[in-house]
């Protein structure tokens, strides 16, 4: 798995690599010169790496290159990029913001002078007085814009003229490449941002690595695709960084998925029990049960109302069916088998009788410390009866999408704030929270966040969540730790969606298709034939 860094991690690693200008200025001359040379070499390395990416990104037939540079180190990176392009015979125009004439850092001054020497004074427009005489540069749809105005160090919304520049860039739909982060974007998950006041990048070139903000859907139009620049940071600082967030890839899932012995019998592979279905919502029961049967567990039982009997017996004949005798909904949640993996929620409805039965079942499992997988209507019932939250058994898994999460824990204005609250609630309740979305984040009670990389738009279809629930319970039944099973199920679910989309197309993929491809997805991961993830972008 690859690390996802916190903003504090990135700042600490960068400072360990090149120092802080404020500290360097206090050093003795010899030491100061050595540190400044070190900074200069690093900035040159970053600029060269950005230039390489620009040349690859731009390809053939693109228009002019326009570089926007700020007064800090991000501006220095941009100027070094322009110098590197000039060395390759590629011309660019640089707009350098030096408001008032005295804002440039020592890094930016050195990079500016180097660019002038490489490309000539006419290639640089140094903006000192952005008054009425300042003309916005020409931008067309074919222009490649390099955004080096502000990086992550700025950490606050753009104002005034900078805000106007961001809007101007966005309005012209150019090909924008951002250095570090798009100017005006913060990496604080709790900060609400107005996206039109932030540069919208088609490609973001991050330095140390991504932060969690890169995986929030509200930021997708800002970062576009992203890539980590191949530059060297202080090795000791990198090794000492203990990240609590990670990107999940096939290699990690390969090591945790159950490997079936040739001598195994169905009794060795676990029993999954799924509480699902009510009158009018039996499809959810079918999907969850079918997914469990494809998970690799030995036996699957669906417990539902009497009206589900013929439906389940004909659509999932490999599964057993039990009922408490109620005609249209589940009244009693019983586990006479002491099943190894138990899920509840898909399509069970929210009747008073079902809610009462679920509450009794939660309390029983809480007392016996038996973890559950809870989804869909189970979560909606708990949201309507908040006291039930405290009886979710420790180490259970809940799998809310954004709407379900907000009903459970309160309305949030972004996926970023949902993630922050999920961290808090996971620790308090000692459960795993699978926060579903384009980049599903699995939150463990110890504060770890595991971001999935196998997702696809094909999963955005009715019943997809029911498939995930059945798959997850099936993996738990095979003696996987619930926390690990949650991460593995999300990844397998994504690969199954990708394989299904190859056959049916993204728009034509249904939840039934996803369930059918669970087995091939598991084989793909275990055999490492291909990695469905894209860990360096979206």
N, C-alpha and C positions, 0 to 999 in steps of 0.2 A: 504494500500500500504506500501511496505517496502522501507526504505531509500537506496539510492545509495550515497556513501560518496565521497567527493573530497579528494585528497591527503592531503590538508591542514586540513580538518576536522579530518582525521584519526590521523594525527600528534598531533593535539591539544588535542583530546580525550585521546590519549595514554599518553601524557605528564601530563594531569590532573590526570591520574590514578596512574602513577608511578614516575612522576617527570623527570627531565633531570639530567643525571649524572654530567654534568658541574655545575649545580646549587647545587646539593646535596653536592658536595665537598666543597662548601663555607659555609655550615651550621656548627653550633656548634656540637661537638661530639655526644651529646645525640640525637639531632635531625637528625644528619647524620645517626646514627645507626638505628633509627626508620624508616627513609626513605629507607635505604638499605634493611632492613627486609621486608618492604612493596614491594619493587621491587623483592626481592627474592621469596616472596610468590606468586606474580603474575607470574613470570617466571615459577615457579614450576606448577602453575595451567595451564598455556598454554602448558607446556611440557607434563603434564598428559593428557590433552585433545587431543593433537596430538597423543600420544601413543594409546589412545582409538580408534582414527580414523584409525591408522595404523593397529591395530589388526583386526578391522572390515574390512578394505580394503584388508588386506592380506589374510584373510580367511584361508582355509586349503590347504595344498599342495604347497604353495609357497616356494621359496628358501630363501636364506639368507637375512638379513636386513643390509644395508650399509648406514650409516649416514654421510653426509658431513656437517661439521660445520664451519662457519666463525668466525671472531674474535669479532663480535659485538653481539647485543642482539639476533639477529636471530640465531646465533651460540649457544647462551645460551639456547634458546628454544629447539634446536635440541639435545643438550647434556642432558637437563632435560628429553626430550622424551626418550632418550636412557636409562637414569637412571630408568624411570618409567617402561620401557619394562623389564629391568633387575629385577625389583621388582616383575614382573609377571612371572619371569622365562624364559623370551624370550631373547635370546642372540642377540647382534648386534655388528657390527664393526664400529668404529667411526674414520673418518679422520678429524682431526682438523687443520685448517690452522692458524699457528702462525708464519708468515714469519718474520725471524730475531730474533724471540724469545721474543719480547716485545710488540706485538700488541694487546694482549688480553685485553678486557675491564674487569673491576672488576666483572661484571655479568658473563662473560664467564669463568674467572678464578674460581669463586665459583662453577659454574656448572661443569667445568672440574674436579675439585677435588672431587665433589660429585659422578660423574660417575666413577672415578677411584676407589673410596671406594666401590661402588656398584658392579662393574663388573671386576675390576682388571686392572692393568696397561697394560696387554697384549691386552686388547680389544680396546686400544686407540693408533692410529698412529698420533702423533702430528708433523705436517710438519713444520719444522723450516727453513730448507735449501732445497728448491725444485730444486735441481740441477740435475746432470746426474744420481745420485744414487736414485732419487725418482722414484718409480715404481707405475704406476696407479693400483688401486685395481682391483681385478677380479670382473667382472660384467657379469651376464648371463641374459637371457630373463626371468628367474624366480626370479631374485633378486628384492627386494623392496628397492628402493633408496629414502632416505629422504634428500631433498634439504633444508639445513639450512645455506647455505653459506652467502647469502645476502638477506635481505628483501627489503621492499620498501624504507627504509631509504637510501640505496645506491644510487639509482636514476641516474645511468649512465651505459653505456655499459661496459661489462666485457673486460678485456685486458689480454694479456700475458698468464700466466699459468692458470688463472681462466677461460679464454676463452677456453683453451685447455681442461680443466676439463669438461666444459659444453658440448663441442663437443663429448668428450669421452663418457659421460653419454648418450647423444642422439643416438650415433652410435650403442649402445648395446641394444636399445629397451627394457630397463628394465621397471618395474612398478614404476614410479616416483611420489612421493608425495612432493609437495612444501609447505613450511611454509611461510605464509604471501603472497609473490608473487614468481614466479619462478626467480631464480637468473639471473640477467642481464636484466630483464624486468622492464621497467619504466611505471609509471601510467600517464605520461604526454601524452595526446592525440596527441600533435603536433610533438612529437619526432619520427623520422623514425628509426626503429630498424632492425637489421639483425638477423632474427630468428634463424639461425643455430648457432649463438654465444650466445644463451640464452638457459637455461635448459628448456626442454619440459616436462611439468608435465601431468600426467594422472589425478591427483587430486590436487587441490590447496586449502589449508586450510587458509582462510583469517581470520583476527582477528576482527576488528571492523565491517567490512562489505565490500561489493564489491565497486569498483570504476567503472566509465563509461568504462574504458579500458577493463574490463572483458567482455563487450558486443560488442566489435569490432571484426568482423570476422577475421581480420588479426592476432588477438591474440588467436584465439581458439586453435591452435596447441600448444600454450605455456601454457595456464591455464588448458586445459581439462575441466573436471567437477570442480565445486568449491563448497565449503561449508563454512559457518561461524562457527568458533569454539565457543562453549558455555562457554565463560569466561566473568567474570564481569568487566565492565569498570565503571569509575566514573559516577554515575547516573546523577549528576547535569550537567556535560559536555555533556552527551548524550542528555538530555532533552533540553538543550540550543542550540543544533545544528539544524540549519534551513537548511535542505538539499533542493536544487533546482532540484534534480533528484530523481526519484522514480521508483520502479518496480510495474507495474500494475498487479493486480490479480482479480479474479472473484468477491471477496467481494466488491471491489471498483466499478466494472462495474455493479454489481447487484443494487447498490444504485442509479445509474444514468440512467439506461435504462428505457424507457417509460413503464408504467404499464397500460394496456388497461382496461378501465371501461366496465362493463357489459352493460352499457347503451350507449356506444359509437356508433356513426355512421361513415361512411367513411369520411364524411365532417369534422369530429372532429379530424381526424388522419393525416391531412396534404396532400399536393399535391407535388409530386416530378416531376421535369422536367429534362430530360437527353438529351443533345445535343450530338449525337453520330452517327457514321457510314459514310461511303463513299463507292463507288463502289470497291468491292474486300475486304472490311474490315467491312462487316455488322455483322460478328460474335461478334465483340467488342460491337456493339450497342445492340445486343441480350443479351449478358452477363450482361452488366451494367443495362439494363432495367429490366431483370429478377431478378437481385439482389435487385433492388429497390422495386420490387413487394413483395419480401420476407422480407423486412425490418420492416414491420409493419405499413407503411404509408397507407393512405386511397386510394389515386389515384396516378397513374404514367402515364406520357406522355413521349414518345420518339419523339424528333424532328430530322428528318434526310432527306436525299435526296429521290427523288421519287423512286429510285431503291430499297429502303428499305421497301416500303409499304407492299408488299405481305409477305416478310420475317418476318417482325415484327408482322404483324397481325396474322400470322399462328403459330409463335413460342412463342409469348408472348401475347395471346389473351386477357389477363386481363388488358393490358396496352393500352392506346390510342396512336395514331400516327398522327403527323402533319408534314408538309413539306412546304418549301418556294417555291417549284416548280422546283428547280434545279434537273437535272436528276441524276448526279453522286456525288455531294458533297453539303455541306451546304454553302449557300451564305449569308444568313441573320439569325442572332441569335435573335429571338424575343421571349418575354415572355408575351403573352397576358393574361395569367392566373394569373400573379403575384404569381408564384409558391412559396411554402414555402421552398423548398430545390432545388437548381439548380446545375447540374453538366455539365461540358463540356470537351470533349477531346477524349474519347475512339473511335478510328478508324475514326476520322474526316478527316484525311489526312492533307496535308500541301500546298494545292494549293493557289495561290495568292488571289483568290476570297474568299476562306475560311479564310485566314489570315486577309483580310480586314474586313470581317464580324465579326470575333472574336475581332479585335481591337475596332471596333465601340461598340460592346456589352460590352467589358470591361470598356470602358469610360463611357457608360451609367450607368452601375452598380456601378462604382466608384463614379459617381456624386450622385447616390441615396443611397450610402452606403449599397448596397445589397451584402452580402458575397456569394461566389461561391465555388464549389469544382472543381479544375482544375487538369487534369491528362493527361498522354499520349501525343497525338498530340497537345493538347492545350499548353502543356509545350514546346514541340518541336517548335511550331510556335513562342512562346514568346522568346525562345532561339535564333531564327533567326531574331527576331525584338526586340532587348533588350530594346528599349524605352517603350515597352508594360509592362515591369516589374513594372514601376511606376504607372500603372493604374489597377493593381490587387486590387480589393476593400479590404479595411481593414477587418480583421477577416475572410478572405477567407482561404481556405485550399488548399495547393498544395501537391501532393503525388508522388514525384520523386523517382525512383530507382537510383542507383549510376550513370548510364550513363546519365539519364535525368538531374540529379543534376549537373553533370560536364558540360553538354551543357549549362545549365542555368547560372551557376556561375563561371565556370572555372574548369579546370582539377585538381583533387586532387589525392594525392598518397595513400590515405588510407581512410577508413570510419571514422577514428578518426578526420582527418582534415576536412572531410565533415561535421561532427557534429559541430565542432567549427565554421565553416563558416555558417552553418545553424542557429546557435544561433545569429550570427551577422545579417544575412539577415532577419530573422524572426522579430527581434527587429526593424530593419530599415523600413521594409515594413509593419509592424504591421499585419503579417499573421501567420498562423500555417503551419509548414512544417512537413510533414510526410515522414521521411527519411527511405524508405523501405529497408529491408535486413533481415537476419536471426533473428536479434533482432531489430525489427522496433522501431525507436525512434521518438516520436512525440514532436516537439519543439514548445513551445508557445512563443508569443511575449514578455512575462514577464521574459523569461530566464529559465522557467521550462522545464525539459526533462522527458518525460514519456516513459519508456522502456517496450515494450510488452513482456509478458512471455508465451503467448499461441501459439506461432508460431510452425510450423512443416515443415519438408522438403517437405511435400506433396503440399505446396503452391507454390513450384517452378515449375510452369506449365503455359503455355501460356494462357492468358486471366484472370489469377488470379487477376491482378491489376484492370481490368475492373470491376470485381465483387466487389472489395473493393470500387471503386468509386461510383457505384450505391448504395451499402449499406450505404456508408457515407452520400450521398445526402438524402437517405430515412430517416436516423436518424435526420438529420438537419430539414427535413420537419415536423418532429414530435415535433418541438419546442425545440429541444436540442440546447444548445449553441454550435456553430461550434467547438470551442476548445475541448469541452467535447465529442461531437459527433465523432471527429476524433479519439480520444483515444478509445472510445467504439467500433467504427467500426473495428479498427485494432484488438482489442481483440476478438470480435465476429467472425471476419473473420478467425482468428487462430483456434478458437474452431470448427467452421464449417469445416475447413480443417482436423482437427483431426477426427471428426466424419465421414467425407467422406472417410478418409483413412482406418478407421475401416471396412468399407464396401468394398472399392475398392482396398485397399492396397496403400502404399505410392507412389509407382511408377505408379500405375494405376489411381490415382486420377486426374480428369480433372476439369477445371474451372466450367463446368456445374454441376459437383458433389458438388463443394464447394457452389455454389449458392443455390442448392437444400437443403443444410443442414443449411442455415442461420436460418430458423425458429426453428428447433430443437436446434441449438446452443443457441439462445436467451432463449428458454425455459429451457435449461440446466442451464444457468447462473442465470436466475430469480428464478428457483426452488432450486438452490444450490445442485443439485443431485451429482455433481462432479465438481472438479476444474481441468481444463485441463492444468493449468500452473504448472511449476516447478520452484519455486522462489529461490531454493537453488542450481541451477546448470543448466546444459545444456543437 
